[in-house]
């Protein structure tokens, strides 16, 4: 492996398939669409809160900015600039999306992940993967961990 200096700590994580219920939008909606989706999802979270997968302390398992290509195959966004985004909460597999919400079942992957503590964590992980010759196996996701309140980027490198 080539050595590359990064400011973010990059970890490997294996995550089996999981379900997210959220508010869906696309890059075709223009600048700021992701922020609008999160505002809508947060404003109506009470509608899906009971469906959330929870940990042993009753905390939600996590909040995902799940991404997919326009065909909903979970392929990467076209040139990292065109695709779909789902702002939502991880839910039990059997959960049904209420009216106005969308459910995605994200395939299982091995991911390279990094906390978004440093500027351009996305760019640093992407550059690391290119330097190491690691291909992207699917769409990148955003994740907020309620346990530590941190935001992470998840780059899929191998489908399970």
N, C-alpha and C positions, 0 to 999 in steps of 0.2 A: 504494500500500500504506500502510495505517495504521502508525504507529510504536508499538511496544509494548516496554517494558523487560522483559527476561528475564534471569535469572541464568545460564541454561544457553546454551551455543552450539548452535544448531540448524543442521544441515546437510541438504542434499538428497543422497540416495544412490539409485542405480538398482541393483536386484538382480534378476537373472533368476530364474526358478523354481528351487527347490532342495529337496532331500530331507532330512528329519530322522528319525532313529530314536530313540525315547525311551519314557518311561513316561507313559501318558496317564491323566488324571483329569479330574474336573469339579467345578465349584463346588458341586454337589449333595452332595459328600462333606464339606462343612463347612470351617470355619476351619482354616487350616494345611495344607490339602491340597497346595498348591504346594511347601511345604517338605518334606512327606513324599515327594512325587514325586521331588524332587531328591535326597533322601537315598537313595531306592531306586535311582535312576539312577546316582548316584555309587558306591554300594556294589557295583553289578554292571557298572560301565563296561567291565571286561575282556571281557565278553561281546560288546561291539559295537565295541571299540577298533579292530580290524582293518578295520572297514567305514568308518571315519571318512575324510572327504575331508581331505587334508592340503595344506599349502602347500609351497613349494620347500625349506623347512627341516625338513619332516617333522612340523610342528606341526599339530594339528587346525585346520580352517578356522574352527570356531567352535561354541559351545554355545548352543542356542536354547531359550527358553521360548516355543514357538510357541503361538498361541492361535487359536481358531475358535469360531464359534457352535455350538450343540448339534447342528446339522444337518451339521457338517463342511464347510460351504461357504466358510469363511474370512471370513464376515461378522463384523462387530464383536460383541463380547459384548453381550448384552441389558442395556441400561442400565449398561454397564461392570461388571456384577455377576454375570452368569450366562453360563457358557460352558465350553469345554473348554480344557485346557492340556496341552501335550506337553513334558516336560523331557527334552532329549536333545542329541545331537550331529549336526552336519551330516554327511551321508554321501554316498558316490558314488550317482549316480542309479540304478544297477543293483543296489544293495544290497538284500538281503532281510532283513526283521526276524526275528531269532531268536524262539523261543517266549518269551512273556512281555513282548515289546517290540512297539511299534506304529510303523509308518512313515507319515509324512505327506509329501505333495508340495505344498509351499507355492507358490502362483502367484507369478509375477514382478510386482513393483510398483516404483514410484518412492516412496521413503519420505522423511519428515522424521525425522531421528534426532538424539538428544542423549545425551551421556554422563550417567550417573546420579551425577555427583560432587556435585551440589547437592541439597538436600532438595527433594522433590516435583518431580523432572524431568518425570515423567509429567504432572502437573497443569500445569506451565509450558508444555509443548509443546501440550497440549490447549487451554489458554487462548489461546496464540498462534494456533493454527489457527482457533479461534472468532473471535478479533479480526480475522483476515485473511480470514474467509469461506471457509476451505479445508475442504472436506468430507472426512470419513474414508472411505476406499475399501475398507477391510477391517479385519480384526482386528489389534490392536496386538501386537507381539512384544517379548520380552526377548532380548537378545543379549549374550553374554560373549565378548570377543575375546581369545584366548590370546596374541596378539602383544603386547598392552599390559595384559592382566589387568583391563581396565575393563568395566563393565556399561553397556549402552545400551538405550534404548527406541526402537523402530521403529514409526512411525505411517504406514501406507500411504495415499498421497494419490492415486495413479493406477495402475490396473492396466495391465500391459504387454500 
